[in-house]
Amino acid sequence: MDRKNTIRKTSLMEEYEENTGNVSVWNGELTEDFQEWKLNKIKEDKKQKKLEKLNQGKNLLKQQEQEFDEGKEVGKDYEHLIVVENLHKTYLLGTTAVAALRGVNLKIDKGDFISIMGPSGSGKTTLLNLIGGLDTPTKGKIFLEGRNISMLSDNQLADIRRERIGFVFQFYNLLPQMTALENVMVPLHFSGKLSKRGKKKRATDLLRLVGLEERAHHTPSELSGGEQQRVAIARAFANDPAICVLDEPTGDLDSKTGILILNLLRDLNQKGATFVAVSHDAAVSEFASRTLHMKDGKLTHEGKVSGLKETDVMELKRKKDAEINKEKCKSKIFNYLFAHQGKQEINLSEIKEDIPDGILANLPEHFNDILQELLEENDLKGKIQGNMLILY
C-alpha cells in the first residue's frame, strides 16, 4: 500500500495548510516545512500555557492582597452585620494558658439590641472586646459588614474602630477638661470629614438626641452620672457607627438612673441603632431584643427574649407616665413665666431648675418642643434661640 494513503490528516495539519497555504504531505511524506512549523507550534503553545499560568497566579495574588486589605473572603455570606465563627481566645498568665473563649459562633443583624449575660470570668467582656476590634482572637474569624476584622493590621483596626464602631464604657471615659460638646466632637476630629462648623452642628444634634443640648457647655464634673453617660452615648454615635458596644452601661448608676439610660438606648434602637451590651444588670436584658448567656467561654443560650421584653402593657404605662410628666412640665414652665412677667430674655436652664430631674429625664418629647407648644397654646409670642427663650 502506498505510504501516501496511510497518512491521515490531523487537525494540526489542517491548521498548518489553512494558515500557510502549503501542503503538509508531499509524495506520502510529511514536508520539512510542516515539521518545522509543528515544532515551533508546540513550543509556542507551551510558552503560552506558561504565560497564562503565570497571569493566573498574578491575578490570584492580586485578589488575595485585595481580600487581605479589605478583610474579605470570596464566597462568604455577608447578609448579617456581624458574623462570629468558631472564636477562641487564650491568654497566657505566666506559663499557664487560660482559655477565655472556646469556639463561639454568633450572628448579629442590623437593628439588634443584644445583651450578653454571664458570671465574672465567663468570657463576655472578652467577646465584646473582640467584636469591638479592641483585641484579636487566637483562632476564628469576626466579620463586620463583610470584612474579616480578625486579620486586619493594627492601623486598619484603628480605622474600623474610629469609623464603624461606637463605644460606651461603664465609667464614661469623658475628658474632664472638656465640655460635653467638646467631648462629643473628639471622634469627629480624628475622622477629618467635617468642617469646624459641621463638627459643632453634628455634636449639638447628638446632644439634643440624648436630651442634653442645654448642658452642652458643662464639663463632666458639672454633670450627674446619668448625664455623663448620655454624653458618652452621644459621643459613641459621632461618626454614625454600624454598631455600638456597651460595657456595663448601667454599672456605675443607681437603679432609677440606669432605667432612664436603658429607656434612651431602647429609643435609639427603635430608630435603627444596633447595640451589643455586656452587663451583670438583669434590667439590661429587659430592654434587649435578644439575650445571650455565657459560661466558661461558651454561649450556653441564645434566642429571642419572650418574657423579659417590654410588654404592650409596660409600653402603655411608660407612655402614659411620660404624658403625665409632659403636663407637669408645662405647668412648671407656665408658673415660671407667670412669676417672671416682663422678662424678655430667659435662659432655659433657669426654667429647668424649677422642674424635678425625674420629670425632665422622662418626657415624651424634647423640652424645647414642649416649651414651644406651651407658647402657642397660650398665645405667647416668643422663640427659642440656642439656650435662650426670647419673648416679645
Buried (B, 14 or more C-beta within 10 A) or exposed (E): EEEEEEBEEEEBBEBBBEEEEEEBBEEEEBBEBBEEBBEEBEEEEEEEEEEEEEEEEEEEEEEEEEBBEEBBBEEEEEEBBBBBBEBBBBEEEEEEEEBBBBBBEBBBEEBBBBBBBBEEBBBBBBBBBBBBBBBBBBEBBBBBBBBBBBBBEEEBBEBBBBBBBBBBBBEBBBEEEBBBBBBBBBBBEEBEEBEEEEBBEBBBEBBBBBBBBBBBEBBBEEBBBBBBBBBBBBBBBBBEBBBBBBBBBBBBBEEEBBBBBBBBBBEBBEEEBBBBBBBEBEBBBBBBBBBBBBBBBBBEEBEEBEEBBBEEEEEEEBEEEBEEBBEBBBEBBBEBBEEEEEEEEBEBEBBBEEBEBEBBBBBBEEBBEBBBBBBEEEEEEBEBEEBBBEBE
